[in-house]
Amino acid sequence: MPRVTSHATSPSSATPLQPPGRNAARWLILGVICLAQLTVVLDNTVLNVAIPSLTKELDATTADVQWTISAYSLVQSGLLLTAGNAADRYGRKKMLAIGLALFGVASLGAALAQSPAQLIAARAAMGVGGALLMTTTLAVVMQIFDDAERPKAIGIWSSINSLGFAAGPLIGGTLLDNFWWGSLFLVNLPVAVIALMAVIALVPESKNSSGDRPDPLGALLSVIGMVGVVYAIITGPVSGWLSTQVLLSAAVGIIGLAAFALWELHIPYPMLDMHFFRNRRFIGAVSGGILVAFGMGGSMFLLTQHLQLVLGYGPLEAGLRMAPLAVTVILINFTGLGARLMPRLGTPGTIASGMTLLAAGLAAISLLGGDGYGGMLTGLIVMGLGVALAMPAMANAVMSAIPPAKAGVGAGVNGTLMEFGQGLGVAVLGAVLNSRFVALLPLVAAGAGSLPAALARTRTDAERTAVQDAFADGIGTSQLVGAAAVFLGGLLAALLLRRAERTGQEAGTPSAPDPSAAPAQ
C-alpha cells in the first residue's frame, strides 16, 4: 500500500497514514477504539429490552417506540459516507473526538428525556455521533497498523459487533432489573469520557493532505439516498413492502443515490470516487460484504423467531442461546487465528472459506435445528467460524482497495454495506418466510399474516400443530435460501478478488497489493 503523508497535530511534522515505524501504543489505542465502538453497538441492542419500560414510564405509543429505535440507525446510516469524508478532510482524530463528545452529550439527553419526542431527538443526535465513530475507528485502525498486523487488528475491531450483540441483552436486562430505563444511556457517559481522554492523548492525527474541496451537494444527495432506502427497509416489515409509504421512500432513496452517483462522476473533487467501482478488488469485497451482512442480518431475524415462536424460549433465554455465535467470533479473532490463516489462504481463499462456513451453518440450522437446540448450536458455532474469517478479510479488502488518504470514506462504505446488507437480509428472507408460511397454512388459518394471527384461528391441537409446522418450514426454507445466497456470493467475491490479483491492473488503476500475502516491512 503506498504511503500517503497526512497533516499532524504538530506544525513541525506530519504523520503518515501508514507510519514507517510501528506506533508503540497501537494496541492500547485499539483497545480505546474498541471501547468507543462497543458503546455504539451496545446502544442498538440494549434498547430492545427496554421497550416495555419505555411504553409504561414515558407513555410511549407503538409508533413512538419504533421511532425511538429507528431514529438512531436511520441518522447513522444516512451520515456514514458524509462522516467518513469529513474525517478524511478535517482530521480523523478530530472527528473521532467530536463523535465521542456528541455521543456522550446525546446519551445524557436521552437518559434525562421526559417525553418520547425528547428521547427520539436525543437518539437522532446519538446517531450523528455514532456515524462519526463508526467511520473514524476503522480509519484509525488503518492508520496505526501496518500490513503485517492489520488483519488481526481489523479482526478484533470487527468482533466488537459480535460482542455487543451477545452482551447487549444481558447488560440491558441487568440494568433494568436494578435501575430505571435511563441507566441504559447513562452507562455511555463514563465510557465516552475515558475514551475521549485516551483519544486526545494517544491517537495520532491524520487527514487527506491533497486539499480536496468540500462537496456539500454530494453529501446532501448521499444522505437523502441512504435515508430513503434505509427507511424503506426499516418500515417495510411493519407497513408492508407494497405500501405507499415504503414504495415512496424507496423511490426517493434510489433516485437520490442515482443522482449522487451522477454528480460524483462529474465533479473534480468527488466525496466518493465512483471509479472505485471499476476495481475488481473493490467490487469483490463490496459484493461479499453485502452478502455476509445479508446472511447475518437475515439469520438473526429468523433465529430470534425460531427460538421464541417455534422452540418456545423467552427473549432473554433466546438471547443466551444465540450467544455461541458471537463467542465463537470473538475467540477466533481475539486469539488471532483468523489473521494467521489469511497469509496461507490469501484474501480470496479466506473470504470463500468464511462464507462457505457461514452458508454451511445456516444450512445446518435449517436441517438440524427444527426440533431442538442441539442442531442449532452446531450451526451457530459453524456460522461463527465463517463470520470470524470472512468479515475481517472483507473489511481489509474494501479498505485496501481505496487510497489511504480516503480511509474515512472507505470506512463509510464498509459501514454502509453492513447496514444495507443486514436490512436486505431481513427484507428478502422475511419475504421468503412469509410466502412459504402462507402457502402451507391449513384452510382454517388461510389468509393469516403472522403466526399469532394464524394460531388465533385454530380450534384443535391438530390445527395448531399444522400452523406451527408451517411456520417452522417457512423458517427452514428461508435459511436455506440465505445459505445459497451467501455461498454463491462467496464464490463470486473470491473469483473477482482472485482475478484482480492475477491481472494486477483494473481499469487503468494499479491493483492494490493483498495485505495478507506479504507483510510490509
C-alpha positions, -999 to 999 in steps of 0.1 A, spaced: 0 0 0 15 34 -9 25 57 18 5 90 20 16 118 41 -11 135 62 -13 165 85 -2 160 121 -12 179 151 23 194 154 30 221 128 66 209 125 59 173 115 34 152 96 21 119 105 18 94 76 -13 73 73 8 42 74 38 51 96 72 37 87 77 26 124 51 9 145 33 31 170 43 19 204 8 24 218 -10 9 189 -26 -20 208 -37 4 236 -51 27 210 -70 -2 195 -84 -10 230 -97 26 232 -112 24 197 -129 -8 205 -143 6 237 -158 36 217 -171 12 191 -187 -10 218 -208 19 231 -222 24 196 -231 -13 191 -245 -18 226 -268 12 222 -286 -6 194 -290 -39 213 -298 -29 249 -327 -7 239 -348 -36 227 -352 -50 262 -364 -16 274 -394 -14 252 -419 -23 280 -404 2 304 -405 30 278 -441 22 270 -451 24 307 -429 52 321 -430 76 291 -465 67 280 -450 59 246 -471 45 217 -460 18 194 -451 44 168 -430 63 195 -411 31 203 -405 23 167 -391 58 161 -370 57 192 -353 26 179 -352 37 142 -341 73 147 -306 62 157 -300 37 128 -317 60 103 -295 90 110 -263 69 115 -268 51 81 -276 83 63 -245 101 75 -218 73 72 -204 85 39 -205 121 49 -189 114 82 -161 94 66 -155 122 41 -154 148 70 -128 126 88 -106 125 57 -108 162 51 -107 177 87 -88 150 106 -97 115 118 -86 121 154 -106 154 155 -138 137 141 -133 107 165 -131 131 195 -162 151 183 -181 119 178 -173 107 213 -183 141 228 -215 143 208 -224 107 216 -218 113 254 -239 145 255 -267 130 235 -267 99 258 -271 122 288 -300 139 270 -316 106 263 -313 95 299 -330 127 311 -357 127 285 -392 134 299 -412 126 267 -410 103 237 -403 133 215 -372 143 236 -359 107 236 -363 104 198 -344 137 193 -316 126 216 -314 92 198 -311 110 165 -282 131 179 -266 99 191 -269 87 155 -247 116 143 -221 107 169 -224 70 160 -217 77 123 -185 96 132 -174 68 155 -182 40 130 -161 56 103 -132 71 123 -125 40 144 -118 18 113 -99 46 96 -76 50 126 -70 12 127 -58 15 91 -36 44 101 -18 29 131 -13 -7 120 10 -19 92 2 -46 67 15 -74 89 -6 -66 119 -37 -50 102 -56 -83 96 -55 -92 133 -64 -56 143 -94 -54 119 -105 -89 132 -105 -76 168 -123 -44 157 -150 -63 138 -155 -87 167 -168 -58 188 -201 -60 168 -205 -97 179 -195 -88 215 -222 -61 215 -248 -84 201 -241 -111 228 -237 -87 257 -264 -62 249 -294 -81 262 -276 -92 293 -264 -57 302 -298 -42 294 -316 -68 315 -293 -64 344 -296 -26 344 -334 -27 341 -336 -51 370 -318 -27 393 -323 8 379 -346 29 357 -346 28 319 -324 59 317 -295 39 331 -292 23 296 -279 56 283 -260 69 314 -236 40 312 -223 55 279 -211 86 298 -180 72 317 -171 52 286 -173 83 263 -153 104 288 -125 78 292 -123 71 255 -122 108 247 -93 115 271 -75 85 257 -81 96 221 -67 131 227 -37 117 245 -28 87 223 -43 88 188 -21 105 162 -38 129 138 -41 123 101 -61 137 72 -60 139 34 -33 164 25 -44 169 -11 -68 198 -2 -99 184 -18 -128 209 -19 -159 202 1 -188 185 -17 -219 198 0 -243 187 -27 -228 152 -28 -232 150 9 -268 161 7 -277 136 -21 -260 107 -2 -280 115 29 -313 117 10 -305 85 -8 -294 64 22 -321 77 45 -348 69 19 -335 34 13 -329 26 49 -363 40 60 -380 17 34 -361 -13 47 -370 -5 83 -407 2 77 -413 -25 51 -419 -54 75 -443 -33 95 -462 -13 69 -460 -38 40 -435 -38 12 -460 -26 -13 -475 2 8 -474 37 -5 -451 48 24 -425 22 16 -426 25 -21 -423 63 -20 -394 61 5 -376 36 -17 -382 56 -48 -368 88 -32 -338 68 -19 -330 52 -53 -333 85 -71 -312 102 -45 -284 76 -48 -286 77 -86 -283 115 -86 -254 111 -61 -235 88 -84 -240 110 -114 -229 141 -95 -198 124 -82 -188 113 -117 -189 149 -130 -170 169 -103 -133 173 -99 -133 166 -61 -158 138 -55 -168 127 -20 -168 91 -32 -148 84 -64 -171 63 -84 -141 49 -104 -135 27 -73 -164 6 -87 -142 -3 -117 -117 -20 -94 -124 -58 -93 -109 -60 -58 -132 -33 -45 -162 -49 -63 -154 -83 -50 -151 -71 -14 -183 -50 -17 -204 -78 -31 -190 -102 -5 -196 -77 23 -232 -72 14 -239 -109 13 -222 -117 46 -243 -89 62 -273 -103 43 -267 -137 58 -261 -123 93 -290 -99 94 -314 -123 79 -303 -152 100 -306 -132 132 -341 -122 123 -350 -158 116 -332 -173 146 -349 -150 170 -383 -161 158 -373 -197 156 -361 -198 192 -391 -179 206 -420 -189 184 -410 -225 174 -389 -237 203 -407 -217 230 -379 -198 247 -383 -163 263 -365 -132 250 -336 -135 275 -333 -173 270 -333 -168 232 -305 -142 235 -284 -165 257 -288 -194 232 -277 -172 203 -246 -162 222 -224 -191 209 -222 -175 175 -208 -142 190 -185 -161 214 -170 -181 185 -163 -149 165 -147 -132 195 -125 -163 203 -113 -167 167 -104 -130 162 -90 -122 196 -67 -151 195 -55 -141 160 -64 -174 144 -82 -158 115 -53 -134 109 -28 -163 109 -48 -181 83 -50 -152 59 -14 -154 47 -19 -191 39 -52 -188 22 -49 -154 7 -78 -128 8 -99 -146 -18 -94 -180 -1 -102 -166 33 -134 -149 21 -145 -180 2 -138 -203 32 -156 -180 56 -187 -176 35 -188 -213 28 -188 -220 66 -214 -193 71 -236 -209 45 -230 -244 60 -240 -231 94 -272 -216 81 -280 -249 63 -272 -269 95 -296 -248 115 -323 -253 88 -318 -291 86 -309 -300 122 -323 -273 144 -360 -277 138 -367 -300 168 -342 -289 194 -313 -267 204 -285 -292 198 -286 -290 160 -289 -252 162 -259 -250 185 -238 -268 159 -249 -244 132 -243 -213 153 -207 -224 160 -201 -231 123 -216 -197 114 -193 -180 140 -163 -196 124 -174 -183 90 -181 -148 102 -148 -146 120 -129 -155 88 -150 -136 62 -158 -103 79 -123 -90 87 -110 -102 54 -138 -84 37 -132 -51 56 -95 -54 49 -101 -59 12 -125 -29 10 -101 -6 28 -71 -19 8 -88 -11 -25 -93 25 -15 -64 50 -14 -51 55 22 -60 92 20 -96 82 16 -96 58 46 -126 76 62 -147 73 31 -136 36 29 -148 31 64 -181 48 55 -185 25 25 -179 -5 47 -204 6 73 -230 14 46 -225 -21 32 -232 -36 66 -264 -16 71 -277 -22 36 -268 -59 37 -285 -65 70 -316 -47 60 -317 -66 27 -313 -99 45 -343 -92 68 -364 -80 39 -357 -109 15 -356 -138 39 -386 -124 57 -405 -123 25 -395 -159 18 -406 -169 52 -440 -152 49 -446 -166 14 -438 -202 24 -457 -199 57 -489 -186 40 -487 -213 13 -485 -241 39 -512 -228 63 -542 -251 68 -575 -239 54 -588 -228 88 -560 -202 91 -558 -192 54 -550 -156 49 -534 -150 83 -503 -128 80 -485 -139 112 -481 -169 134 -501 -154 163 -529 -145 139 -529 -179 124 -529 -196 159 -558 -175 170 -580 -190 142 -573 -226 152 -597 -248 172 -579 -281 177 -545 -293 187 -540 -307 152 -547 -274 136 -523 -256 160 -496 -282 152 -502 -277 115 -498 -239 118 -466 -243 139 -452 -268 114 -459 -244 85 -440 -216 103 -411 -239 111 -410 -250 75 -410 -214 63 -381 -205 86 -362 -236 74 -367 -227 37 -357 -191 44 -324 -202 60 -317 -225 30 -323 -196 6 -299 -174 28 -273 -202 28 -274 -205 -10 -271 -167 -15 -241 -165 9 -224 -195 -7 -228 -182 -42 -218 -147 -31 -186 -160 -15 -176 -178 -48 -183 -146 -67 -163 -124 -43 -134 -148 -43 -134 -150 -81 -134 -113 -85 -106 -108 -60 -85 -136 -75 -89 -121 -110 -79 -87 -96 -47 -103 -81 -38 -120 -113 -43 -91 -137 -27 -66 -113 -45 -39 -133 -81 -27 -131 -94 -1 -155 -61 16 -157 -55 17 -120 -28 -4 -104 -41 -32 -82 -37 -28 -45 -15 -55 -31 -30 -82 -10 -20 -73 26 -24 -109 36 1 -122 11 33 -104 21 37 -83 52 52 -49 46 84 -42 64 
